[in-house]
Every structure is written in C-alpha cells, then in structure tokens.
Amino acid sequence: MGHGGNVIQELTTDHREVDDLFARIEALPGPDPQRRELADRLTMELIRHSVAEEEYLYPAVRRYVDGGDDLADKEIADHADVERMLKELEGSQPGDGQFDTLILRLKNSVTAHVSDEESRLFPILADVCSADALEDLGEKVRSAKRHAPTRPHPSAPDTPPANKILAPGTGMVDRLRDALTGRGKQD
C-alpha cells in the first residue's frame, strides 16, 4: 500500500495495513510461529501510528476542532488501552489461550477506534483544516513514524511536549533491539 498524501490519506493507509495484519494472523492455525512474527509487526505498526497521531494529529484536533480537547482525550485513552494490550501480547505465544484472546480484544478495540476516526474525526478535520495544513500534517506524521518507538511503553507520556522529546530516543533504542533480535523483519 502506498503512503503519502495528506494526514487523512496517510493514516487511512495505516488502518488498512493493520486490518490486513489482523486478517493474516487470524488465517493461520493457532500454534503457527508466524503468528508471533505477524503480531510483532502489528505491534510495531500500531505503536508507530499511535505515537504519530499523539504527536501531530491530536494537537491539530485540539487546535482546529470545536470540542477538540474531548475528542483528542478519547482517542488518546483508546491508544492507552491498546498499548496495555500490546504489552500483554508481548508475553504470550501462539497456541496459548491468552494470545488468541488478546488478538481478538485488540482487533475489536482497534476496529472501533478506526471506525470512529474515519467516520467522525477525519471528516470534521477535513472540514476545518486547509488542504495545505492537512498535507503538512501528513509529512509530520510520516516523519514521526520513522523515529517512533516500535514496542509498547504504556507509562510513556502521550501528549506534547514530553512525548515529542522522549519518543525519538525510545524509538532509537527499540529499533536497535529490533535489529539485534531480527524482530519485525519483512519476509
């Protein structure tokens, strides 16, 4: 899937990639070790996506959208729930009941969050932001994803300015760990 364009196009592409990862995990039999690899890739994508939204999308929602603080707070709370589930998923393996339960809970939570963003938040943002502002946000989100952490850190700050200060360093450490372990390598 191609990335690029404005923030709404970029994040919607991410959503479809996450949908695909869930489908690929579900298509494999319970104990298949590839499910762990796909769950790691899912985790990496969800964390990078969440960090980028928290750094740039939600501050824009707070700035431009009437009632934006409440909307942003709800979305950030959704992210916190997902991140806690991802942390639990790290400690489980395909074939144990906890893995399947967490994948199902994650899928349900992420699907509801995505549906809310795409049906409610994105149209509101498109109405109140200029095309240039949306393009600029798209660039910032892509940049943030390149430097974002790849592992869940549920106690890390999720609002500016602390998240923008700490996320790049945490991301660097996560990417080093990933390189050393081979985690998230594409086939």
Protein Blocks (a to p, Z undefined) as FASTA:
>chain_A
ZZedjfklmmmmmmmmmmmmmmmmmmpcfklmklmmmmmmmmmmmmmmmmmmmmmmmmmm
mmmpghklmmmmmmmmmmmmmmmmmmmmmmpcehiaklmmmmmmmmmmmmmmmmmmmmmm
mmmmmmmpcfklmmmmmmmmmmmmmmmcfbdcfkbcfbdfklmmmmmmmmmmmmmmmmmn
opoiaZZ
